[in-house]
Amino acid sequence: MMRFGFSEEDFYNFPNYMISHAADEEFHHDGNGGINEVFFGVTLRDTSRKNSLKISDNCKGNFAYIILFGNESEITQNIDTEIVVGNNSKLTMDVFCAGTSQSTVNHNIKLSIGKNSEVTLSNSIIAGKTNNYNLNVDFLGEDSVLNLPTILMPSDNEKINFQSVINHNVSRCNSKQTVRSVVSGNGVSDFYGLIKVAKNAQKTQAEQVNNNILLSENARALSKPQLEIYADDVKCSHGSTTGMLDKEAIFYMRSRGISLKTAQNLMIKAFIDEVTGQIESEDFRRYLDYQTSIKNSNL
Protein backbone atom coordinates (compact mmCIF):
# COMPACT_ATOMS: atom_id res chain seq x y z
CA MET A 1 0.00 0.00 0.00
CA MET A 2 1.46 3.38 -0.93
CA ARG A 3 -0.42 6.66 -1.15
CA PHE A 4 1.45 9.95 -1.39
CA GLY A 5 4.64 8.36 -0.02
CA PHE A 6 2.78 6.82 2.90
CA SER A 7 3.87 3.21 3.42
CA GLU A 8 2.05 0.44 5.25
CA GLU A 9 4.80 0.47 7.89
CA ASP A 10 4.16 4.17 8.46
CA PHE A 11 0.43 3.47 8.62
CA TYR A 12 0.82 1.35 11.75
CA ASN A 13 3.42 3.68 13.22
CA PHE A 14 1.62 7.02 12.97
CA PRO A 15 3.45 8.80 15.86
CA ASN A 16 6.90 8.48 14.30
CA TYR A 17 5.54 9.23 10.86
CA MET A 18 3.83 12.40 11.96
CA ILE A 19 6.81 13.71 13.91
CA SER A 20 8.90 13.64 10.76
CA HIS A 21 6.18 14.46 8.25
CA ALA A 22 3.84 16.90 10.04
CA ALA A 23 2.23 19.22 7.51
CA ASP A 24 1.94 22.94 8.14
CA GLU A 25 0.63 24.22 4.84
CA GLU A 26 -2.92 24.83 3.73
CA PHE A 27 -4.50 21.86 1.99
CA HIS A 28 -6.28 22.79 -1.20
CA HIS A 29 -7.64 20.09 -3.46
CA ASP A 30 -9.04 21.22 -6.79
CA GLY A 31 -8.28 18.31 -9.10
CA ASN A 32 -10.25 16.98 -11.98
CA GLY A 33 -12.87 15.11 -10.03
CA GLY A 34 -10.60 12.21 -9.06
CA ILE A 35 -10.43 10.57 -5.64
CA ASN A 36 -7.17 10.99 -3.73
CA GLU A 37 -6.14 10.06 -0.22
CA VAL A 38 -4.04 12.43 1.84
CA PHE A 39 -2.86 11.86 5.41
CA PHE A 40 -1.82 14.79 7.57
CA GLY A 41 -1.56 15.43 11.27
CA VAL A 42 -0.12 17.27 14.24
CA THR A 43 2.37 16.16 16.85
CA LEU A 44 3.62 17.12 20.27
CA ARG A 45 5.72 19.87 18.64
CA ASP A 46 2.60 21.87 17.78
CA THR A 47 0.87 23.99 20.43
CA SER A 48 -1.36 25.95 18.08
CA ARG A 49 -2.24 25.60 14.44
CA LYS A 50 -4.82 26.50 11.84
CA ASN A 51 -5.83 24.24 8.98
CA SER A 52 -7.78 25.09 5.87
CA LEU A 53 -9.19 22.44 3.59
CA LYS A 54 -11.03 23.45 0.43
CA ILE A 55 -12.80 21.11 -1.94
CA SER A 56 -13.75 22.96 -5.10
CA ASP A 57 -16.83 22.35 -7.26
CA ASN A 58 -17.23 18.96 -8.97
CA CYS A 59 -14.43 17.36 -6.98
CA LYS A 60 -13.84 14.47 -4.59
CA GLY A 61 -11.33 14.08 -1.77
CA ASN A 62 -10.48 11.62 0.99
CA PHE A 63 -8.51 12.83 4.01
CA ALA A 64 -7.31 11.33 7.29
CA TYR A 65 -6.46 13.79 10.05
CA ILE A 66 -4.43 12.30 12.89
CA ILE A 67 -3.72 14.04 16.22
CA LEU A 68 -1.17 12.12 18.27
CA PHE A 69 1.24 12.70 21.13
CA GLY A 70 4.26 10.46 21.58
CA ASN A 71 5.12 10.92 25.28
CA GLU A 72 3.67 11.95 28.64
CA SER A 73 4.65 15.63 28.41
CA GLU A 74 2.02 18.09 29.58
CA ILE A 75 0.83 19.94 26.50
CA THR A 76 -2.17 21.98 25.40
CA GLN A 77 -3.02 21.78 21.72
CA ASN A 78 -5.25 24.43 20.12
CA ILE A 79 -6.45 23.53 16.64
CA ASP A 80 -8.75 25.49 14.34
CA THR A 81 -9.83 23.75 11.15
CA GLU A 82 -11.93 25.31 8.41
CA ILE A 83 -13.42 23.02 5.78
CA VAL A 84 -15.19 24.37 2.70
CA VAL A 85 -16.91 21.95 0.33
CA GLY A 86 -18.09 23.35 -2.98
CA ASN A 87 -21.02 22.35 -5.18
CA ASN A 88 -21.48 18.84 -6.61
CA SER A 89 -18.55 17.56 -4.57
CA LYS A 90 -17.76 14.77 -2.16
CA LEU A 91 -15.52 14.83 0.93
CA THR A 92 -14.62 11.97 3.23
CA MET A 93 -12.59 13.03 6.26
CA ASP A 94 -11.59 10.89 9.24
CA VAL A 95 -10.37 12.60 12.41
CA PHE A 96 -8.52 10.54 15.02
CA CYS A 97 -7.22 11.84 18.35
CA ALA A 98 -5.13 9.90 20.88
CA GLY A 99 -3.48 12.08 23.48
CA THR A 100 -1.74 11.19 26.74
CA SER A 101 -2.63 11.40 30.42
CA GLN A 102 -1.20 14.94 30.44
CA SER A 103 -2.46 16.34 27.13
CA THR A 104 -5.31 18.75 26.43
CA VAL A 105 -6.70 19.19 22.93
CA ASN A 106 -9.01 22.05 21.99
CA HIS A 107 -10.23 21.38 18.47
CA ASN A 108 -12.65 23.66 16.61
CA ILE A 109 -13.96 22.59 13.21
CA LYS A 110 -16.04 24.84 10.99
CA LEU A 111 -17.60 23.05 8.02
CA SER A 112 -19.62 24.60 5.21
CA ILE A 113 -21.28 22.52 2.50
CA GLY A 114 -22.39 23.72 -0.93
CA LYS A 115 -25.16 22.47 -3.18
CA ASN A 116 -25.69 18.80 -4.09
CA SER A 117 -22.63 17.64 -2.16
CA GLU A 118 -21.90 14.74 0.18
CA VAL A 119 -19.73 14.86 3.29
CA THR A 120 -18.74 12.12 5.72
CA LEU A 121 -16.79 13.41 8.72
CA SER A 122 -15.89 10.69 11.22
CA ASN A 123 -14.47 11.51 14.63
CA SER A 124 -12.68 9.06 16.92
CA ILE A 125 -11.36 10.36 20.24
CA ILE A 126 -9.93 7.54 22.33
CA ALA A 127 -7.38 9.04 24.72
CA GLY A 128 -6.13 12.24 26.36
CA LYS A 129 -6.56 14.01 29.68
CA THR A 130 -9.02 16.53 28.23
CA ASN A 131 -10.47 16.72 24.72
CA ASN A 132 -12.69 19.68 23.86
CA TYR A 133 -14.18 19.19 20.42
CA ASN A 134 -16.45 21.82 18.86
CA LEU A 135 -18.03 21.27 15.45
CA ASN A 136 -20.12 23.84 13.60
CA VAL A 137 -21.77 22.88 10.30
CA ASP A 138 -23.58 25.11 7.81
CA PHE A 139 -25.58 23.78 4.88
CA LEU A 140 -25.27 26.55 2.27
CA GLY A 141 -26.73 24.74 -0.74
CA GLU A 142 -29.75 22.49 -1.29
CA ASP A 143 -29.78 18.69 -1.77
CA SER A 144 -26.66 17.93 0.27
CA VAL A 145 -25.94 15.08 2.68
CA LEU A 146 -23.87 14.96 5.87
CA ASN A 147 -22.88 11.85 7.86
CA LEU A 148 -21.18 12.22 11.26
CA PRO A 149 -20.12 8.89 12.83
CA THR A 150 -18.34 9.43 16.16
CA ILE A 151 -16.58 7.26 18.76
CA LEU A 152 -15.62 8.54 22.23
CA MET A 153 -13.59 6.32 24.61
CA PRO A 154 -12.53 8.17 27.79
CA SER A 155 -10.99 6.09 30.57
CA ASP A 156 -9.40 6.88 33.97
CA ASN A 157 -8.93 10.62 34.57
CA GLU A 158 -9.96 11.44 30.99
CA LYS A 159 -12.76 13.73 29.86
CA ILE A 160 -14.15 14.26 26.38
CA ASN A 161 -16.42 17.23 25.69
CA PHE A 162 -18.01 16.83 22.28
CA GLN A 163 -20.20 19.68 21.07
CA SER A 164 -21.81 19.97 17.65
CA VAL A 165 -24.17 22.45 16.03
CA ILE A 166 -25.65 21.53 12.64
CA ASN A 167 -27.35 24.42 10.87
CA HIS A 168 -29.84 23.41 8.19
CA ASN A 169 -30.11 26.79 6.45
CA VAL A 170 -31.56 25.61 3.13
CA SER A 171 -34.09 23.06 1.92
CA ARG A 172 -33.80 19.35 1.07
CA CYS A 173 -30.64 18.53 3.02
CA ASN A 174 -30.05 15.39 5.10
CA SER A 175 -27.87 14.92 8.17
CA LYS A 176 -27.18 11.83 10.25
CA GLN A 177 -25.16 11.95 13.46
CA THR A 178 -24.31 8.80 15.43
CA VAL A 179 -22.24 9.22 18.60
CA ARG A 180 -21.19 6.18 20.61
CA SER A 181 -19.29 6.43 23.88
CA VAL A 182 -17.50 3.71 25.84
CA VAL A 183 -16.57 5.11 29.26
CA SER A 184 -14.39 3.29 31.78
CA GLY A 185 -12.75 3.99 35.15
CA ASN A 186 -13.74 7.47 36.30
CA GLY A 187 -13.78 8.80 32.74
CA VAL A 188 -16.37 11.29 31.53
CA SER A 189 -17.97 11.77 28.13
CA ASP A 190 -20.08 14.90 27.63
CA PHE A 191 -22.10 15.18 24.42
CA TYR A 192 -24.00 18.30 23.45
CA GLY A 193 -25.65 18.25 20.05
CA LEU A 194 -27.96 20.79 18.44
CA ILE A 195 -29.72 20.46 15.09
CA LYS A 196 -31.11 23.79 13.99
CA VAL A 197 -33.56 23.95 11.08
CA ALA A 198 -34.25 27.39 9.61
CA LYS A 199 -37.71 28.53 8.57
CA ASN A 200 -37.01 28.13 4.86
CA ALA A 201 -35.22 24.77 5.22
CA GLN A 202 -38.24 22.69 4.19
CA LYS A 203 -37.90 18.96 3.40
CA THR A 204 -35.01 18.66 5.87
CA GLN A 205 -34.25 15.18 7.20
CA ALA A 206 -32.07 15.07 10.31
CA GLU A 207 -31.24 12.27 12.73
CA GLN A 208 -29.15 12.49 15.91
CA VAL A 209 -28.44 9.56 18.25
CA ASN A 210 -26.10 9.26 21.23
CA ASN A 211 -25.56 5.80 22.79
CA ASN A 212 -23.33 5.29 25.82
CA ILE A 213 -21.88 2.25 27.59
CA LEU A 214 -20.50 2.58 31.12
CA LEU A 215 -17.90 0.00 32.15
CA SER A 216 -17.64 0.99 35.82
CA GLU A 217 -19.69 2.54 38.61
CA ASN A 218 -17.61 5.73 38.51
CA ALA A 219 -17.88 6.25 34.75
CA ARG A 220 -20.16 9.07 33.61
CA ALA A 221 -21.86 9.89 30.32
CA LEU A 222 -23.61 13.23 29.98
CA SER A 223 -25.89 13.66 26.99
CA LYS A 224 -27.92 16.57 25.67
CA PRO A 225 -29.21 16.09 22.10
CA GLN A 226 -31.48 18.92 20.97
CA LEU A 227 -33.67 19.99 18.06
CA GLU A 228 -34.52 23.59 17.21
CA ILE A 229 -36.98 23.59 14.30
CA TYR A 230 -38.58 26.57 12.61
CA ALA A 231 -39.79 24.81 9.43
CA ASP A 232 -42.99 22.73 9.32
CA ASP A 233 -42.23 20.15 6.59
CA VAL A 234 -39.32 18.20 8.06
CA LYS A 235 -38.39 14.76 9.41
CA CYS A 236 -36.18 15.17 12.46
CA SER A 237 -35.39 12.90 15.39
CA HIS A 238 -32.99 12.70 18.30
CA GLY A 239 -32.35 10.29 21.15
CA SER A 240 -29.95 9.11 23.82
CA THR A 241 -29.36 5.89 25.77
CA THR A 242 -26.95 5.00 28.59
CA GLY A 243 -26.35 1.61 30.15
CA MET A 244 -23.93 -1.16 31.11
CA LEU A 245 -22.84 -4.19 29.12
CA ASP A 246 -25.49 -6.90 28.87
CA LYS A 247 -24.79 -9.30 31.76
CA GLU A 248 -26.81 -12.11 30.19
CA ALA A 249 -24.80 -11.89 26.97
CA ILE A 250 -21.56 -11.98 28.97
CA PHE A 251 -22.80 -14.98 30.97
CA TYR A 252 -23.73 -16.78 27.74
CA MET A 253 -20.26 -16.28 26.27
CA ARG A 254 -18.51 -17.27 29.50
CA SER A 255 -20.58 -20.47 29.67
CA ARG A 256 -19.00 -21.37 26.34
CA GLY A 257 -15.46 -20.99 27.54
CA ILE A 258 -14.86 -17.35 26.64
CA SER A 259 -13.04 -15.36 29.32
CA LEU A 260 -14.68 -12.35 30.95
CA LYS A 261 -12.17 -9.94 29.40
CA THR A 262 -12.61 -11.38 25.91
CA ALA A 263 -16.40 -11.33 26.23
CA GLN A 264 -16.35 -7.68 27.27
CA ASN A 265 -13.99 -6.76 24.41
CA LEU A 266 -16.19 -8.54 21.87
CA MET A 267 -19.26 -6.64 23.05
CA ILE A 268 -17.42 -3.31 22.98
CA LYS A 269 -16.15 -4.03 19.48
CA ALA A 270 -19.65 -4.88 18.26
CA PHE A 271 -20.94 -1.66 19.83
CA ILE A 272 -18.43 0.60 18.08
CA ASP A 273 -18.35 -1.41 14.83
CA GLU A 274 -21.78 -0.05 13.98
CA VAL A 275 -20.10 3.35 13.80
CA THR A 276 -16.80 2.34 12.19
CA GLY A 277 -18.82 0.56 9.53
CA GLN A 278 -19.88 4.01 8.29
CA ILE A 279 -16.25 4.96 7.59
CA GLU A 280 -15.52 4.60 3.88
CA SER A 281 -11.73 4.25 3.96
CA GLU A 282 -10.77 0.62 4.48
CA ASP A 283 -7.25 1.67 5.46
CA PHE A 284 -8.51 4.04 8.14
CA ARG A 285 -10.95 1.44 9.47
CA ARG A 286 -8.06 -0.99 9.89
CA TYR A 287 -6.04 1.64 11.71
CA LEU A 288 -8.98 2.52 13.96
CA ASP A 289 -9.62 -1.16 14.73
CA TYR A 290 -5.96 -1.49 15.68
CA GLN A 291 -6.05 1.52 18.01
CA THR A 292 -9.37 0.68 19.68
CA SER A 293 -8.26 -2.91 20.27
CA ILE A 294 -5.22 -1.54 22.14
CA LYS A 295 -7.51 0.72 24.17
CA ASN A 296 -9.88 -2.16 24.96
CA SER A 297 -7.04 -4.40 26.12
CA ASN A 298 -6.08 -1.80 28.72
CA LEU A 299 -9.57 -1.21 30.13
C-alpha positions as CSV (number, residue, x, y, z in Angstrom):
1,M,0.0,0.0,0.0
2,M,1.5,3.4,-0.9
3,R,-0.4,6.7,-1.2
4,F,1.5,9.9,-1.4
5,G,4.6,8.4,0.0
6,F,2.8,6.8,2.9
7,S,3.9,3.2,3.4
8,E,2.0,0.4,5.2
9,E,4.8,0.5,7.9
10,D,4.2,4.2,8.5
11,F,0.4,3.5,8.6
12,Y,0.8,1.3,11.8
13,N,3.4,3.7,13.2
14,F,1.6,7.0,13.0
15,P,3.4,8.8,15.9
16,N,6.9,8.5,14.3
17,Y,5.5,9.2,10.9
18,M,3.8,12.4,12.0
19,I,6.8,13.7,13.9
20,S,8.9,13.6,10.8
21,H,6.2,14.5,8.2
22,A,3.8,16.9,10.0
23,A,2.2,19.2,7.5
24,D,1.9,22.9,8.1
25,E,0.6,24.2,4.8
26,E,-2.9,24.8,3.7
27,F,-4.5,21.9,2.0
28,H,-6.3,22.8,-1.2
29,H,-7.6,20.1,-3.5
30,D,-9.0,21.2,-6.8
31,G,-8.3,18.3,-9.1
32,N,-10.3,17.0,-12.0
33,G,-12.9,15.1,-10.0
34,G,-10.6,12.2,-9.1
35,I,-10.4,10.6,-5.6
36,N,-7.2,11.0,-3.7
37,E,-6.1,10.1,-0.2
38,V,-4.0,12.4,1.8
39,F,-2.9,11.9,5.4
40,F,-1.8,14.8,7.6
41,G,-1.6,15.4,11.3
42,V,-0.1,17.3,14.2
43,T,2.4,16.2,16.8
44,L,3.6,17.1,20.3
45,R,5.7,19.9,18.6
46,D,2.6,21.9,17.8
47,T,0.9,24.0,20.4
48,S,-1.4,26.0,18.1
49,R,-2.2,25.6,14.4
50,K,-4.8,26.5,11.8
51,N,-5.8,24.2,9.0
52,S,-7.8,25.1,5.9
53,L,-9.2,22.4,3.6
54,K,-11.0,23.5,0.4
55,I,-12.8,21.1,-1.9
56,S,-13.8,23.0,-5.1
57,D,-16.8,22.4,-7.3
58,N,-17.2,19.0,-9.0
59,C,-14.4,17.4,-7.0
60,K,-13.8,14.5,-4.6
61,G,-11.3,14.1,-1.8
62,N,-10.5,11.6,1.0
63,F,-8.5,12.8,4.0
64,A,-7.3,11.3,7.3
65,Y,-6.5,13.8,10.1
66,I,-4.4,12.3,12.9
67,I,-3.7,14.0,16.2
68,L,-1.2,12.1,18.3
69,F,1.2,12.7,21.1
70,G,4.3,10.5,21.6
71,N,5.1,10.9,25.3
72,E,3.7,12.0,28.6
73,S,4.6,15.6,28.4
74,E,2.0,18.1,29.6
75,I,0.8,19.9,26.5
76,T,-2.2,22.0,25.4
77,Q,-3.0,21.8,21.7
78,N,-5.2,24.4,20.1
79,I,-6.4,23.5,16.6
80,D,-8.8,25.5,14.3
81,T,-9.8,23.8,11.2
82,E,-11.9,25.3,8.4
83,I,-13.4,23.0,5.8
84,V,-15.2,24.4,2.7
85,V,-16.9,21.9,0.3
86,G,-18.1,23.4,-3.0
87,N,-21.0,22.3,-5.2
88,N,-21.5,18.8,-6.6
89,S,-18.5,17.6,-4.6
90,K,-17.8,14.8,-2.2
91,L,-15.5,14.8,0.9
92,T,-14.6,12.0,3.2
93,M,-12.6,13.0,6.3
94,D,-11.6,10.9,9.2
95,V,-10.4,12.6,12.4
96,F,-8.5,10.5,15.0
97,C,-7.2,11.8,18.4
98,A,-5.1,9.9,20.9
99,G,-3.5,12.1,23.5
100,T,-1.7,11.2,26.7
101,S,-2.6,11.4,30.4
102,Q,-1.2,14.9,30.4
103,S,-2.5,16.3,27.1
104,T,-5.3,18.8,26.4
105,V,-6.7,19.2,22.9
106,N,-9.0,22.1,22.0
107,H,-10.2,21.4,18.5
108,N,-12.6,23.7,16.6
109,I,-14.0,22.6,13.2
110,K,-16.0,24.8,11.0
111,L,-17.6,23.0,8.0
112,S,-19.6,24.6,5.2
113,I,-21.3,22.5,2.5
114,G,-22.4,23.7,-0.9
115,K,-25.2,22.5,-3.2
116,N,-25.7,18.8,-4.1
117,S,-22.6,17.6,-2.2
118,E,-21.9,14.7,0.2
119,V,-19.7,14.9,3.3
120,T,-18.7,12.1,5.7
121,L,-16.8,13.4,8.7
122,S,-15.9,10.7,11.2
123,N,-14.5,11.5,14.6
124,S,-12.7,9.1,16.9
125,I,-11.4,10.4,20.2
126,I,-9.9,7.5,22.3
127,A,-7.4,9.0,24.7
128,G,-6.1,12.2,26.4
129,K,-6.6,14.0,29.7
130,T,-9.0,16.5,28.2
131,N,-10.5,16.7,24.7
132,N,-12.7,19.7,23.9
133,Y,-14.2,19.2,20.4
134,N,-16.5,21.8,18.9
135,L,-18.0,21.3,15.5
136,N,-20.1,23.8,13.6
137,V,-21.8,22.9,10.3
138,D,-23.6,25.1,7.8
139,F,-25.6,23.8,4.9
140,L,-25.3,26.5,2.3
141,G,-26.7,24.7,-0.7
142,E,-29.7,22.5,-1.3
143,D,-29.8,18.7,-1.8
144,S,-26.7,17.9,0.3
145,V,-25.9,15.1,2.7
146,L,-23.9,15.0,5.9
147,N,-22.9,11.9,7.9
148,L,-21.2,12.2,11.3
149,P,-20.1,8.9,12.8
150,T,-18.3,9.4,16.2
151,I,-16.6,7.3,18.8
152,L,-15.6,8.5,22.2
153,M,-13.6,6.3,24.6
154,P,-12.5,8.2,27.8
155,S,-11.0,6.1,30.6
156,D,-9.4,6.9,34.0
157,N,-8.9,10.6,34.6
158,E,-10.0,11.4,31.0
159,K,-12.8,13.7,29.9
160,I,-14.1,14.3,26.4
161,N,-16.4,17.2,25.7
162,F,-18.0,16.8,22.3
163,Q,-20.2,19.7,21.1
164,S,-21.8,20.0,17.7
165,V,-24.2,22.4,16.0
166,I,-25.6,21.5,12.6
167,N,-27.4,24.4,10.9
168,H,-29.8,23.4,8.2
169,N,-30.1,26.8,6.4
170,V,-31.6,25.6,3.1
171,S,-34.1,23.1,1.9
172,R,-33.8,19.3,1.1
173,C,-30.6,18.5,3.0
174,N,-30.0,15.4,5.1
175,S,-27.9,14.9,8.2
176,K,-27.2,11.8,10.3
177,Q,-25.2,11.9,13.5
178,T,-24.3,8.8,15.4
179,V,-22.2,9.2,18.6
180,R,-21.2,6.2,20.6
181,S,-19.3,6.4,23.9
182,V,-17.5,3.7,25.8
183,V,-16.6,5.1,29.3
184,S,-14.4,3.3,31.8
185,G,-12.8,4.0,35.2
186,N,-13.7,7.5,36.3
187,G,-13.8,8.8,32.7
188,V,-16.4,11.3,31.5
189,S,-18.0,11.8,28.1
190,D,-20.1,14.9,27.6
191,F,-22.1,15.2,24.4
192,Y,-24.0,18.3,23.5
193,G,-25.7,18.3,20.0
194,L,-28.0,20.8,18.4
195,I,-29.7,20.5,15.1
196,K,-31.1,23.8,14.0
197,V,-33.6,23.9,11.1
198,A,-34.2,27.4,9.6
199,K,-37.7,28.5,8.6
200,N,-37.0,28.1,4.9
201,A,-35.2,24.8,5.2
202,Q,-38.2,22.7,4.2
203,K,-37.9,19.0,3.4
204,T,-35.0,18.7,5.9
205,Q,-34.2,15.2,7.2
206,A,-32.1,15.1,10.3
207,E,-31.2,12.3,12.7
208,Q,-29.1,12.5,15.9
209,V,-28.4,9.6,18.2
210,N,-26.1,9.3,21.2
211,N,-25.6,5.8,22.8
212,N,-23.3,5.3,25.8
213,I,-21.9,2.2,27.6
214,L,-20.5,2.6,31.1
215,L,-17.9,0.0,32.1
216,S,-17.6,1.0,35.8
217,E,-19.7,2.5,38.6
218,N,-17.6,5.7,38.5
219,A,-17.9,6.2,34.7
220,R,-20.2,9.1,33.6
221,A,-21.9,9.9,30.3
222,L,-23.6,13.2,30.0
223,S,-25.9,13.7,27.0
224,K,-27.9,16.6,25.7
225,P,-29.2,16.1,22.1
226,Q,-31.5,18.9,21.0
227,L,-33.7,20.0,18.1
228,E,-34.5,23.6,17.2
229,I,-37.0,23.6,14.3
230,Y,-38.6,26.6,12.6
231,A,-39.8,24.8,9.4
232,D,-43.0,22.7,9.3
233,D,-42.2,20.2,6.6
234,V,-39.3,18.2,8.1
235,K,-38.4,14.8,9.4
236,C,-36.2,15.2,12.5
237,S,-35.4,12.9,15.4
238,H,-33.0,12.7,18.3
239,G,-32.3,10.3,21.1
240,S,-30.0,9.1,23.8
241,T,-29.4,5.9,25.8
242,T,-27.0,5.0,28.6
243,G,-26.4,1.6,30.2
244,M,-23.9,-1.2,31.1
245,L,-22.8,-4.2,29.1
246,D,-25.5,-6.9,28.9
247,K,-24.8,-9.3,31.8
248,E,-26.8,-12.1,30.2
249,A,-24.8,-11.9,27.0
250,I,-21.6,-12.0,29.0
251,F,-22.8,-15.0,31.0
252,Y,-23.7,-16.8,27.7
253,M,-20.3,-16.3,26.3
254,R,-18.5,-17.3,29.5
255,S,-20.6,-20.5,29.7
256,R,-19.0,-21.4,26.3
257,G,-15.5,-21.0,27.5
258,I,-14.9,-17.3,26.6
259,S,-13.0,-15.4,29.3
260,L,-14.7,-12.4,31.0
261,K,-12.2,-9.9,29.4
262,T,-12.6,-11.4,25.9
263,A,-16.4,-11.3,26.2
264,Q,-16.4,-7.7,27.3
265,N,-14.0,-6.8,24.4
266,L,-16.2,-8.5,21.9
267,M,-19.3,-6.6,23.0
268,I,-17.4,-3.3,23.0
269,K,-16.2,-4.0,19.5
270,A,-19.7,-4.9,18.3
271,F,-20.9,-1.7,19.8
272,I,-18.4,0.6,18.1
273,D,-18.3,-1.4,14.8
274,E,-21.8,0.0,14.0
275,V,-20.1,3.4,13.8
276,T,-16.8,2.3,12.2
277,G,-18.8,0.6,9.5
278,Q,-19.9,4.0,8.3
279,I,-16.3,5.0,7.6
280,E,-15.5,4.6,3.9
281,S,-11.7,4.2,4.0
282,E,-10.8,0.6,4.5
283,D,-7.3,1.7,5.5
284,F,-8.5,4.0,8.1
285,R,-10.9,1.4,9.5
286,R,-8.1,-1.0,9.9
287,Y,-6.0,1.6,11.7
288,L,-9.0,2.5,14.0
289,D,-9.6,-1.2,14.7
290,Y,-6.0,-1.5,15.7
291,Q,-6.0,1.5,18.0
292,T,-9.4,0.7,19.7
293,S,-8.3,-2.9,20.3
294,I,-5.2,-1.5,22.1
295,K,-7.5,0.7,24.2
296,N,-9.9,-2.2,25.0
297,S,-7.0,-4.4,26.1
298,N,-6.1,-1.8,28.7
299,L,-9.6,-1.2,30.1
